[in-house]
Amino acid sequence: MKLVVTEATVNDVAEILVLRLAVSADMEKSFGDDRWAPPVNEASVLRLFKSPRTRKSDGALLVRILVGKSRGKIIALTRMQTAKPWAFDLKYFTPGCNAVYLGDVEVSPTHHGKGLGTQLMNAAIAAARAWPATAVRVSAYDGAAGAGPFYEKCGFREVGRVTYRKTPIIFFEMLL
């Protein structure tokens, strides 16, 4: 199955909400409530687009939301941003990099195991190179629900582990 990756717009909010609710329900079914996950609702999806840090004062883009589509339907998503997320501790990462941070890497539960996550990550890495960036960074929950093994399979290397608000986190980096 071939994933077509494009940049999302606010016109995609309803479809993104459906995807995120399906992923959240599947994660809860598989792993219970013992995972780090914010509530998913229309407001949380809209915040992806209306963040005050979406653009620099000169208009430069700071956040991109990539969606993966199959047969015109959104079945995968990731958020890319140039601003360091609050939970990232830079002491674990390669200094001096112009980094892009990935978050909300999600694939529809009905499409797991088909290589779509890898296709999405490859598209995100290509978009980061074009941004331009010299590194891509991501964090994963350090538990059964965490995506650490997936990120390693995609070529990221583990650079550190922390516990933030009682939540174990693994940091990963890929130098471009």
Backbone as CSV, one residue per row, in Angstrom:
resi,resn,N_x,N_y,N_z,CA_x,CA_y,CA_z,C_x,C_y,C_z
1,MET,0.848,-1.176,0.000,0.000,0.000,0.000,0.893,1.237,0.000
2,LYS,0.619,2.138,-0.897,1.394,3.368,-1.035,0.692,4.498,-0.291
3,LEU,1.442,5.187,0.549,0.929,6.324,1.312,1.270,7.610,0.569
4,VAL,0.290,8.484,0.376,0.513,9.792,-0.225,0.568,10.795,0.930
5,VAL,1.724,11.426,1.111,1.924,12.332,2.246,1.854,13.771,1.764
6,THR,1.003,14.553,2.424,0.833,15.976,2.121,0.809,16.756,3.420
7,GLU,0.872,18.070,3.289,0.755,18.917,4.471,-0.725,19.162,4.758
8,ALA,-1.106,18.990,6.015,-2.497,19.161,6.419,-2.863,20.637,6.506
9,THR,-4.160,20.898,6.402,-4.709,22.237,6.611,-5.849,22.126,7.620
10,VAL,-6.372,23.259,8.040,-7.491,23.233,8.987,-8.719,22.553,8.383
11,ASN,-8.775,22.437,7.075,-9.882,21.711,6.446,-9.840,20.218,6.754
12,ASP,-8.698,19.734,7.261,-8.528,18.320,7.583,-8.862,17.984,9.038
13,VAL,-9.269,18.967,9.834,-9.456,18.766,11.272,-10.409,17.615,11.572
14,ALA,-11.555,17.561,10.941,-12.540,16.509,11.241,-11.970,15.123,10.959
15,GLU,-11.283,14.980,9.840,-10.722,13.680,9.486,-9.547,13.307,10.403
16,ILE,-8.743,14.300,10.790,-7.652,14.060,11.735,-8.218,13.631,13.082
17,LEU,-9.305,14.259,13.503,-9.945,13.884,14.767,-10.379,12.418,14.741
18,VAL,-10.978,11.971,13.660,-11.398,10.568,13.534,-10.188,9.645,13.683
19,LEU,-9.092,9.966,12.995,-7.870,9.168,13.086,-7.359,9.128,14.521
20,ARG,-7.228,10.294,15.141,-6.655,10.361,16.490,-7.532,9.657,17.520
21,LEU,-8.844,9.728,17.371,-9.737,9.006,18.285,-9.580,7.494,18.120
22,ALA,-9.439,7.030,16.877,-9.248,5.600,16.623,-7.922,5.122,17.218
23,VAL,-6.867,5.890,17.047,-5.560,5.528,17.597,-5.629,5.507,19.122
24,SER,-6.244,6.514,19.716,-6.356,6.581,21.171,-7.149,5.396,21.727
25,ALA,-8.267,5.067,21.094,-9.084,3.935,21.539,-8.309,2.628,21.421
26,ASP,-7.560,2.456,20.334,-6.782,1.240,20.143,-5.666,1.141,21.187
27,MET,-5.013,2.255,21.473,-3.949,2.264,22.481,-4.520,1.914,23.861
28,GLU,-5.668,2.478,24.185,-6.276,2.177,25.485,-6.685,0.709,25.565
29,LYS,-7.233,0.178,24.494,-7.623,-1.237,24.453,-6.395,-2.136,24.619
30,SER,-5.305,-1.777,23.954,-4.101,-2.606,23.977,-3.266,-2.444,25.238
31,PHE,-3.214,-1.221,25.778,-2.283,-0.932,26.863,-2.933,-0.362,28.111
32,GLY,-4.237,-0.136,28.083,-4.925,0.436,29.234,-4.618,1.913,29.400
33,ASP,-4.926,2.415,30.563,-4.703,3.837,30.844,-3.290,4.125,31.326
34,ASP,-2.452,3.079,31.445,-1.098,3.252,31.946,-0.166,3.693,30.822
35,ARG,-0.464,4.841,30.254,0.348,5.402,29.178,0.202,6.909,29.227
36,TRP,1.124,7.569,28.590,1.114,9.020,28.610,0.418,9.501,27.352
37,ALA,-0.810,9.975,27.505,-1.553,10.430,26.334,-2.517,11.538,26.734
38,PRO,-2.433,12.667,26.057,-3.373,13.755,26.341,-4.751,13.419,25.774
39,PRO,-5.785,14.083,26.269,-7.126,13.851,25.717,-7.190,14.247,24.241
40,VAL,-7.993,13.507,23.496,-8.179,13.798,22.073,-9.591,14.314,21.877
41,ASN,-9.675,15.517,21.325,-10.970,16.115,21.001,-10.737,17.150,19.905
42,GLU,-11.812,17.753,19.429,-11.673,18.722,18.341,-10.768,19.880,18.729
43,ALA,-10.867,20.335,19.978,-10.025,21.449,20.426,-8.547,21.071,20.384
44,SER,-8.221,19.836,20.767,-6.812,19.427,20.754,-6.275,19.345,19.324
45,VAL,-7.111,18.946,18.380,-6.684,18.906,16.979,-6.529,20.331,16.447
46,LEU,-7.459,21.191,16.757,-7.356,22.588,16.313,-6.102,23.262,16.856
47,ARG,-5.703,22.907,18.088,-4.497,23.510,18.672,-3.255,23.178,17.855
48,LEU,-3.270,22.052,17.157,-2.133,21.739,16.292,-1.927,22.829,15.250
49,PHE,-3.025,23.416,14.787,-2.984,24.432,13.732,-2.941,25.854,14.271
50,LYS,-3.448,26.076,15.470,-3.586,27.434,15.988,-2.593,27.759,17.081
51,SER,-1.542,26.979,17.178,-0.525,27.226,18.182,0.054,28.621,17.987
52,PRO,0.281,29.362,19.088,0.893,30.692,18.933,2.305,30.616,18.375
53,ARG,2.906,29.428,18.429,4.262,29.271,17.916,4.261,28.622,16.548
54,THR,3.205,28.807,15.768,3.134,28.220,14.439,4.060,28.933,13.458
55,ARG,4.231,30.247,13.632,5.108,31.007,12.738,5.986,31.967,13.538
56,LYS,7.177,32.235,13.006,8.054,33.255,13.572,7.485,34.629,13.240
57,SER,8.023,35.643,13.852,7.540,37.006,13.593,7.746,37.408,12.135
58,ASP,8.738,36.807,11.464,8.969,37.123,10.048,8.094,36.280,9.121
59,GLY,7.196,35.449,9.708,6.288,34.638,8.912,6.794,33.252,8.592
60,ALA,8.055,32.949,8.974,8.612,31.627,8.687,7.825,30.548,9.438
61,LEU,7.577,29.466,8.764,6.799,28.364,9.324,7.590,27.626,10.392
62,LEU,6.971,27.388,11.553,7.592,26.652,12.638,6.966,25.277,12.850
63,VAL,5.746,25.075,12.388,5.024,23.825,12.591,4.433,23.356,11.271
64,ARG,4.577,22.075,11.009,3.929,21.446,9.862,3.246,20.177,10.354
65,ILE,2.099,19.910,9.844,1.402,18.673,10.151,1.318,17.904,8.851
66,LEU,1.963,16.748,8.830,1.934,15.900,7.646,0.877,14.825,7.842
67,VAL,0.094,14.592,6.811,-0.891,13.521,6.842,-0.584,12.555,5.710
68,GLY,-0.784,11.285,6.013,-0.640,10.247,5.011,-2.014,9.784,4.590
69,LYS,-2.232,9.740,3.283,-3.542,9.352,2.757,-3.427,8.097,1.902
70,SER,-4.482,7.305,1.968,-4.648,6.169,1.087,-6.075,6.236,0.557
71,ARG,-6.204,6.196,-0.760,-7.512,6.335,-1.399,-8.227,7.603,-0.942
72,GLY,-7.436,8.666,-0.745,-7.989,9.965,-0.387,-8.365,10.137,1.074
73,LYS,-8.177,9.108,1.894,-8.553,9.166,3.305,-7.301,9.266,4.180
74,ILE,-7.332,10.153,5.187,-6.206,10.315,6.096,-6.121,9.093,7.007
75,ILE,-4.967,8.407,6.942,-4.769,7.233,7.777,-3.478,7.303,8.596
76,ALA,-2.737,8.406,8.476,-1.497,8.576,9.232,-1.239,10.069,9.433
77,LEU,-0.460,10.373,10.467,-0.223,11.775,10.828,1.079,11.899,11.600
78,THR,1.777,12.996,11.404,2.834,13.418,12.312,2.905,14.937,12.315
79,ARG,3.310,15.474,13.443,3.509,16.916,13.606,5.010,17.168,13.635
80,MET,5.442,18.191,12.897,6.848,18.583,12.857,6.948,20.017,13.351
81,GLN,7.951,20.300,14.178,8.130,21.679,14.630,9.602,21.975,14.841
82,THR,9.947,23.246,14.669,11.331,23.654,14.865,11.571,24.127,16.299
83,ALA,10.538,24.494,17.021,10.693,24.906,18.413,10.810,23.668,19.297
84,LYS,11.747,23.691,20.221,11.968,22.562,21.115,10.743,22.346,22.003
85,PRO,10.179,21.136,22.008,9.073,20.854,22.927,9.535,20.948,24.375
86,TRP,8.634,21.285,25.253,8.964,21.546,26.653,9.620,20.371,27.364
87,ALA,9.316,19.139,27.022,9.851,17.985,27.751,11.222,17.538,27.235
88,PHE,11.716,18.131,26.157,13.010,17.731,25.607,14.134,18.427,26.364
89,ASP,15.130,17.658,26.784,16.304,18.196,27.469,17.465,18.154,26.479
90,LEU,17.920,19.318,26.053,18.931,19.413,24.991,20.272,18.790,25.359
91,LYS,20.536,18.566,26.640,21.837,17.996,27.011,22.042,16.592,26.431
92,TYR,20.979,15.936,25.997,21.087,14.594,25.444,21.347,14.579,23.940
93,PHE,21.229,15.707,23.291,21.270,15.756,21.829,22.567,16.376,21.318
94,THR,22.849,16.136,20.051,24.028,16.696,19.406,23.924,18.214,19.395
95,PRO,24.923,18.898,19.961,24.858,20.368,20.000,25.028,20.992,18.616
96,GLY,24.469,22.176,18.464,24.648,22.966,17.260,23.809,22.551,16.073
97,CYS,22.876,21.652,16.269,22.040,21.205,15.147,20.842,22.115,14.950
98,ASN,20.456,22.258,13.715,19.195,22.910,13.362,18.174,21.782,13.304
99,ALA,17.437,21.574,14.415,16.621,20.372,14.567,15.154,20.598,14.262
100,VAL,14.527,19.532,13.803,13.083,19.432,13.671,12.652,18.341,14.648
101,TYR,11.606,18.632,15.395,11.087,17.699,16.389,9.785,17.090,15.869
102,LEU,9.700,15.759,15.937,8.488,15.064,15.520,7.644,14.743,16.748
103,GLY,6.348,14.784,16.552,5.417,14.383,17.604,4.159,13.839,16.971
104,ASP,3.339,13.202,17.780,2.043,12.701,17.323,2.172,11.806,16.097
105,VAL,3.128,10.894,16.109,3.276,9.952,15.002,2.194,8.881,15.172
106,GLU,1.245,8.859,14.242,0.082,7.984,14.386,-0.292,7.353,13.046
107,VAL,-0.674,6.076,13.115,-1.183,5.349,11.952,-2.481,4.677,12.374
108,SER,-3.471,4.720,11.512,-4.760,4.094,11.794,-4.564,2.644,12.219
109,PRO,-5.210,2.225,13.309,-5.065,0.837,13.769,-5.436,-0.197,12.711
110,THR,-6.324,0.126,11.821,-6.726,-0.830,10.786,-5.657,-0.973,9.694
111,HIS,-4.626,-0.142,9.770,-3.570,-0.190,8.757,-2.196,-0.507,9.359
112,HIS,-2.151,-0.953,10.610,-0.865,-1.296,11.232,-0.220,-2.477,10.512
113,GLY,1.098,-2.489,10.529,1.835,-3.613,9.978,1.958,-3.631,8.466
114,LYS,1.636,-2.528,7.825,1.685,-2.467,6.362,2.810,-1.567,5.848
115,GLY,3.677,-1.108,6.764,4.794,-0.253,6.362,4.433,1.215,6.209
116,LEU,3.222,1.597,6.595,2.796,2.990,6.419,3.509,3.931,7.385
117,GLY,3.776,3.469,8.598,4.516,4.294,9.553,5.908,4.615,9.037
118,THR,6.543,3.619,8.448,7.872,3.829,7.873,7.806,4.801,6.698
119,GLN,6.791,4.671,5.860,6.620,5.619,4.750,6.416,7.040,5.279
120,LEU,5.612,7.175,6.332,5.363,8.491,6.933,6.662,9.081,7.483
121,MET,7.454,8.250,8.180,8.712,8.739,8.739,9.678,9.141,7.627
122,ASN,9.742,8.365,6.556,10.612,8.733,5.434,10.196,10.072,4.831
123,ALA,8.900,10.303,4.729,8.414,11.590,4.207,8.752,12.721,5.169
124,ALA,8.629,12.472,6.468,8.961,13.505,7.461,10.448,13.828,7.421
125,ILE,11.282,12.825,7.271,12.732,13.048,7.194,13.075,13.847,5.936
126,ALA,12.443,13.523,4.823,12.659,14.290,3.585,12.198,15.734,3.759
127,ALA,11.059,15.931,4.424,10.566,17.295,4.676,11.513,18.055,5.598
128,ALA,12.092,17.364,6.568,13.051,18.009,7.475,14.303,18.445,6.714
129,ARG,14.782,17.601,5.836,15.961,17.975,5.026,15.672,19.223,4.191
130,ALA,14.463,19.308,3.658,14.082,20.445,2.820,13.777,21.691,3.639
131,TRP,13.587,21.552,4.927,13.138,22.686,5.772,14.113,23.842,5.710
132,PRO,15.366,23.833,5.928,16.297,22.734,6.087,16.624,22.478,7.567
133,ALA,16.921,21.236,7.885,17.325,20.842,9.227,18.540,19.936,9.108
134,THR,19.288,19.840,10.199,20.442,18.944,10.240,20.209,17.765,11.182
135,ALA,19.061,17.771,11.859,18.729,16.649,12.750,17.216,16.549,12.897
136,VAL,16.758,15.334,13.125,15.356,15.088,13.470,15.370,14.436,14.846
137,ARG,14.538,14.933,15.741,14.490,14.433,17.109,13.067,14.015,17.454
138,VAL,12.973,12.984,18.274,11.669,12.467,18.676,11.810,11.837,20.057
139,SER,10.712,11.798,20.786,10.714,11.108,22.072,9.676,10.006,22.034
140,ALA,9.882,9.010,22.892,8.947,7.899,22.984,8.711,7.576,24.446
141,TYR,7.501,7.197,24.750,7.163,6.695,26.067,7.968,5.415,26.277
142,ASP,8.623,5.284,27.423,9.420,4.100,27.717,8.537,3.093,28.449
143,GLY,7.758,2.377,27.665,6.846,1.383,28.205,6.294,0.562,27.057
144,ALA,5.391,-0.327,27.384,4.829,-1.226,26.368,4.189,-0.460,25.213
145,ALA,3.596,0.686,25.506,2.927,1.482,24.472,3.893,2.388,23.708
146,GLY,5.154,2.395,24.083,6.115,3.299,23.470,6.557,2.865,22.076
147,ALA,6.981,3.837,21.297,7.368,3.595,19.906,8.876,3.511,19.711
148,GLY,9.628,3.349,20.794,11.085,3.301,20.694,11.608,2.303,19.671
149,PRO,11.161,1.035,19.704,11.657,0.071,18.710,11.352,0.495,17.266
150,PHE,10.203,1.139,17.064,9.856,1.628,15.727,10.843,2.701,15.276
151,TYR,11.148,3.665,16.164,12.079,4.731,15.794,13.468,4.166,15.491
152,GLU,13.908,3.186,16.274,15.205,2.561,15.998,15.194,1.878,14.630
153,LYS,14.091,1.196,14.306,13.959,0.536,13.000,14.035,1.558,11.862
154,CYS,13.558,2.774,12.130,13.580,3.834,11.110,14.935,4.536,11.017
155,GLY,15.903,4.139,11.842,17.248,4.708,11.756,17.593,5.735,12.809
156,PHE,16.716,5.976,13.762,17.020,6.902,14.853,17.893,6.182,15.876
157,ARG,18.728,6.947,16.571,19.536,6.358,17.637,19.095,6.937,18.974
158,GLU,19.077,6.073,19.969,18.724,6.518,21.312,19.839,7.398,21.848
159,VAL,19.460,8.558,22.419,20.465,9.472,22.961,20.291,9.746,24.452
160,GLY,19.176,9.342,25.037,19.001,9.573,26.464,17.666,9.088,26.980
161,ARG,17.630,8.941,28.300,16.402,8.538,28.990,16.199,9.452,30.179
162,VAL,14.954,9.850,30.383,14.603,10.701,31.518,13.257,10.239,32.077
163,THR,12.954,10.726,33.259,11.617,10.556,33.812,11.074,11.957,34.022
164,TYR,9.969,12.241,33.389,9.360,13.569,33.481,7.960,13.399,34.049
165,ARG,7.694,14.041,35.180,6.400,13.922,35.861,5.983,12.455,35.999
166,LYS,6.922,11.655,36.476,6.720,10.221,36.717,6.527,9.406,35.442
167,THR,6.815,9.998,34.294,6.669,9.306,33.016,8.050,9.054,32.420
168,PRO,8.413,7.785,32.205,9.713,7.487,31.585,9.690,7.766,30.080
169,ILE,10.696,8.482,29.626,10.787,8.912,28.233,12.152,8.554,27.669
170,ILE,12.173,8.147,26.399,13.421,7.906,25.683,13.527,8.957,24.578
171,PHE,14.697,9.583,24.465,14.953,10.534,23.393,15.707,9.836,22.260
172,PHE,15.341,10.181,21.024,15.987,9.645,19.831,16.375,10.797,18.920
173,GLU,17.433,10.566,18.121,17.902,11.585,17.187,18.384,10.920,15.910
174,MET,18.183,11.609,14.797,18.755,11.195,13.518,19.456,12.417,12.926
175,LEU,20.757,12.301,12.694,21.481,13.385,12.051,21.300,13.257,10.550
176,LEU,21.047,14.394,9.893,20.784,14.380,8.450,22.027,14.769,7.662
